[in-house]
Amino acid sequence: MQHTHLSTEQRHRIGQALQARRLALQRDLAQHHNGLSRVDHAQEALAQGSDDFPQNAGEREVDMALTDMDVQELAAITRAEQHLQDVNFGICVDCAQTIPFERLCVEPQSLRCVACASNFERKL
């Protein structure tokens, strides 16, 4: 398949960045939960005593939100890895312009160029 936007070497470097980020997220999630499932982690947190329940409740909410963000990022990384060799990888889903290689190196799961990502985030 002919790739018009990114060279084979660039795709390889993006693939390495995706793999490195995946491993870092997986390591963080495993350390964060001490190897427990999310349900086990929540039960353990609840069992830690009721004297600090209001404080622990807030910490649990933050903990779960951060975990959700990591899980969502892992899903985006998986999608990017699956489509890395597609001819349209690195093309903005909104404006169809190429996403600069430098942006893909920093955020390899990017679906949008900087301008469209900014517009998208303002709408959220």
ABEGO torsion letter per residue (X at the ends): XBBAABBAAAAAAAAAAAAAAAAAAAAAAAAAAGGBBAAAAAAAAAAAEAAAAAAAAAAAAAAAAAAAAAAAAAAAAAAAAAAAABAABGBBAAAGBBBBAAAAAABAABABBAAAAAAAAAAX
